[in-house]
Amino acid sequence: MISQVDMRARLWICPFCLQRNGLPPHYKDISQDAIPPELHPSSTTIEYRLARPAPSPPIFVFVVDTCQEEDSLKALKDSIIMSLSLLPPHALVGLITYGTMVGPRVESFEKCSCSMQAQVHEIGYTECAKSYVFRGSKDYSAKQVQEMLGLMAAGLRPAMQPQAGRAPPPMGPASRFLLPVQQCEFQFTNALEQLQKDPWPVASDKRSLRCTGVALSVAVGLLETSYQNAGARIMLFTGGPATEGPGMVVGPELKEPIRSHHDIERDNIKYYKKALKVRDHV
């Protein structure tokens, strides 16, 4: 949607909340005959060049739900692989997946059982496919995620003193999980191509188990450690509602309907408050 601009009053109106806001000072001389490029109807895309370089490259963390139909998952993988070619070569990318069954070569922090698991793929490891697994029913703080993934710098780890005379690595320990596209495109693409539909059977009267809240919490913990106050985007691709762990919005039983707007208005919602708290925290 495009905002409305009042040339005479020097205001622009938000199309969502209809709030009136003042235009920036450098717009003081605009008129119907003198419109800046970003307000011209034919300008669909505007790119701004910063006066100084950004402190960090753009960061994209892809969070993929594997409890999807085969054709849907395949189309998603193809789209993500194609999107890599559209990103700047220096942009950092990472991959997190979640599903009921866990694939080979994992470093697990919880005993693997038939419950939801979120996996952080170590795309910086080139010998074979490697990922770290988090239990989908458990609530993890950002600090716990950082400690489990080994993201805390040597001088910041509990009971460890800084090592004098040793410079930190160029990108820190997060470079195992977040790498420039030009450096990790092969590993990233290979990890995506190996993703398969979650093989755990789902009964006809059940929903797939999805720990969306845990997967997002892990993504946030990964970014908070290494790139604080930097521009990053967590891109979630899910095939259904969260049905397990923190942030769940409906149970796995299909006989339990998902809440509607009327339920929210009447405060007749079983998981809403807890889910809202998790979303606000993330």
C-alpha positions in Angstrom: 0.0 0.0 0.0 1.2 3.5 -0.8 1.0 6.4 1.7 -1.0 9.5 0.9 1.0 12.7 0.8 -0.5 16.1 1.5 1.6 18.6 -0.5 0.1 21.7 1.0 0.2 20.6 4.7 3.5 18.9 4.3 2.2 15.7 5.8 2.0 12.0 4.9 -0.8 9.7 6.0 -0.1 6.1 7.1 -2.3 3.7 5.1 -2.7 1.3 8.1 -3.3 3.5 11.1 -4.3 6.7 9.2 -2.0 8.8 11.5 -0.8 12.0 10.0 3.0 12.6 10.1 5.2 15.5 9.1 7.5 15.3 6.1 11.3 15.5 6.5 12.8 19.0 6.4 14.3 18.5 3.0 10.8 18.1 1.5 9.9 21.7 2.3 10.1 22.8 -1.4 8.1 20.0 -2.9 5.0 20.8 -5.1 2.8 19.1 -7.7 5.4 20.1 -10.3 8.5 19.3 -8.2 8.2 15.8 -6.7 11.2 13.9 -5.4 11.9 10.6 -7.1 10.7 8.5 -4.2 7.2 10.0 -4.5 6.9 9.7 -8.3 4.2 7.2 -9.3 6.5 5.5 -11.8 9.2 4.9 -9.2 8.3 1.4 -7.9 11.7 0.8 -6.3 14.1 3.3 -4.7 17.6 2.4 -3.6 19.5 4.6 -1.2 23.3 4.8 -1.1 24.6 5.4 2.4 27.1 8.1 3.0 29.2 5.6 5.0 29.4 1.8 4.7 27.1 -0.3 6.8 28.8 -1.6 10.0 27.8 -5.2 9.0 26.6 -7.0 5.9 22.9 -7.9 5.6 22.0 -11.1 7.4 19.3 -13.6 6.4 18.4 -16.6 8.6 16.1 -19.1 6.8 13.9 -21.1 9.2 12.2 -24.0 7.4 9.4 -26.3 8.6 9.9 -29.9 7.2 6.4 -31.0 8.2 5.1 -30.0 4.8 3.8 -31.9 1.7 6.5 -33.1 -0.7 5.5 -30.8 -3.5 5.3 -27.8 -1.2 8.7 -28.5 0.4 10.3 -29.0 -3.0 8.9 -25.7 -4.3 10.2 -23.9 -1.2 13.7 -25.4 -1.5 13.8 -24.3 -5.2 12.7 -20.8 -4.3 15.3 -20.4 -1.5 18.1 -21.7 -3.7 17.1 -19.3 -6.5 16.9 -16.4 -3.9 20.6 -17.0 -3.0 21.6 -15.8 -6.5 19.7 -12.5 -5.9 21.4 -11.7 -2.6 24.6 -9.6 -2.4 27.7 -11.9 -2.5 28.8 -10.6 1.0 25.3 -11.2 2.6 25.4 -13.6 5.5 23.0 -16.6 5.4 22.1 -19.3 8.0 19.7 -22.3 8.0 17.5 -23.7 10.8 15.0 -26.5 10.2 12.5 -28.2 12.5 10.7 -31.5 12.3 9.7 -34.5 14.3 12.5 -36.8 13.1 16.2 -35.9 13.2 18.6 -36.5 10.3 22.1 -38.0 10.4 25.3 -36.4 11.8 23.9 -34.2 14.6 25.3 -32.8 17.8 22.4 -33.2 20.2 22.1 -31.4 23.5 19.0 -33.3 24.5 18.2 -37.0 24.2 16.5 -37.5 20.9 13.1 -38.9 21.2 9.9 -38.9 19.1 9.3 -35.2 19.9 9.8 -32.1 17.9 13.4 -31.0 17.2 14.9 -27.8 15.9 18.2 -28.1 14.0 20.8 -25.4 13.5 22.9 -26.3 10.4 26.6 -25.7 10.7 27.2 -24.7 7.1 30.8 -23.8 7.9 31.6 -27.5 8.4 32.5 -28.9 5.0 33.3 -32.6 5.8 29.7 -33.7 6.0 26.2 -32.5 6.9 26.3 -31.4 10.6 23.7 -29.7 12.8 22.9 -29.0 16.4 19.6 -30.2 17.8 17.3 -28.5 20.3 14.3 -30.2 21.9 11.1 -28.6 20.6 9.2 -28.8 23.9 11.7 -26.8 26.0 12.0 -23.1 26.3 15.5 -21.8 25.6 16.8 -18.4 26.6 19.2 -16.5 24.3 22.1 -17.2 26.7 21.4 -20.9 26.7 21.4 -21.0 22.9 24.7 -19.1 22.8 26.3 -21.4 25.3 25.1 -24.6 23.6 26.2 -23.5 20.2 29.6 -22.3 21.6 28.9 -18.8 20.4 30.2 -17.0 23.5 33.7 -15.5 23.0 36.5 -17.2 25.0 36.7 -14.2 27.3 32.9 -14.2 27.9 32.4 -17.9 28.7 31.7 -18.6 32.4 34.8 -19.3 34.5 37.2 -18.4 31.7 39.6 -15.4 31.5 40.4 -13.5 28.3 43.4 -14.8 26.6 45.9 -12.0 26.3 47.7 -11.4 23.1 45.2 -13.5 21.0 43.0 -11.6 18.6 39.4 -12.8 18.1 38.6 -14.5 14.8 37.5 -12.2 12.0 33.8 -13.2 12.3 33.8 -15.0 15.7 32.3 -18.4 16.4 29.1 -17.5 14.6 31.0 -18.0 11.3 30.2 -21.7 11.7 26.5 -20.9 11.2 26.5 -17.6 9.3 28.6 -17.2 6.3 28.7 -15.0 3.1 26.8 -16.4 0.2 29.8 -16.4 -2.0 31.6 -18.6 0.5 28.9 -21.1 1.5 26.6 -21.3 -1.5 27.6 -24.9 -2.2 27.2 -26.1 1.5 23.9 -24.2 1.9 22.4 -25.5 -1.3 23.5 -29.0 -0.5 21.9 -28.8 3.0 18.6 -27.6 1.4 18.6 -30.3 -1.3 19.0 -33.0 1.3 15.9 -31.8 3.2 13.1 -34.2 3.0 9.5 -34.3 4.2 9.4 -35.3 7.8 8.9 -39.1 7.8 7.2 -39.3 11.2 3.7 -40.6 10.5 0.8 -38.3 11.4 -2.6 -39.9 12.2 -5.6 -38.7 10.3 -7.1 -37.1 13.4 -3.8 -35.3 14.4 -1.8 -32.3 13.3 1.9 -32.4 12.7 4.0 -31.4 15.6 5.6 -28.0 15.0 7.9 -26.2 17.5 7.9 -22.9 15.7 8.6 -20.9 18.9 11.8 -22.8 19.7 13.1 -22.5 16.2 12.6 -18.7 16.2 14.1 -18.4 19.7 17.2 -20.3 18.5 17.5 -18.0 15.5 17.2 -14.9 17.7 19.9 -16.3 20.1 22.2 -16.9 17.2 21.9 -13.3 16.0 22.0 -11.6 19.4 25.4 -12.9 20.2 27.3 -12.0 17.1 25.5 -9.1 15.5 23.9 -7.0 18.1 22.2 -3.8 16.7 22.8 -5.0 13.2 20.3 -5.4 10.4 19.1 -9.0 10.1 16.0 -10.8 8.9 14.6 -14.1 10.2 12.6 -15.7 7.4 10.1 -18.3 8.6 8.6 -20.8 6.2 6.0 -22.9 8.0 3.3 -25.3 6.7 0.9 -24.9 9.6 0.3 -23.6 13.2 2.7 -24.1 16.1 1.5 -27.2 18.0 4.3 -28.0 20.4 6.5 -26.2 22.9 6.7 -22.4 23.6 4.4 -20.3 21.4 2.0 -23.1 20.5 -1.4 -21.8 19.4 -3.3 -25.1 19.1 -3.0 -28.7 20.3 -2.1 -31.6 18.0 -5.7 -33.0 18.1 -7.7 -32.0 15.1 -10.9 -32.1 17.1 -9.5 -29.0 18.9 -10.2 -26.1 16.6 -7.8 -23.2 16.3 -8.9 -20.0 18.0 -10.8 -17.4 16.0 -11.1 -13.6 16.3 -14.3 -14.1 18.2 -12.5 -16.4 20.7 -9.9 -13.7 21.3 -12.6 -11.0 21.8 -14.4 -13.2 24.4 -11.1 -14.2 26.0 -11.9 -17.8 25.3 -8.5 -18.8 24.2 -6.4 -21.6 25.7 -2.9 -20.8 24.5 -3.2 -17.1 23.5 -1.6 -15.4 26.5 1.4 -17.8 26.7 1.9 -17.6 22.9 1.7 -13.8 23.0 4.3 -13.7 25.7 6.7 -15.9 23.7 6.2 -13.8 20.6 6.8 -10.5 22.5 10.0 -12.0 24.0 11.2 -13.1 20.6 
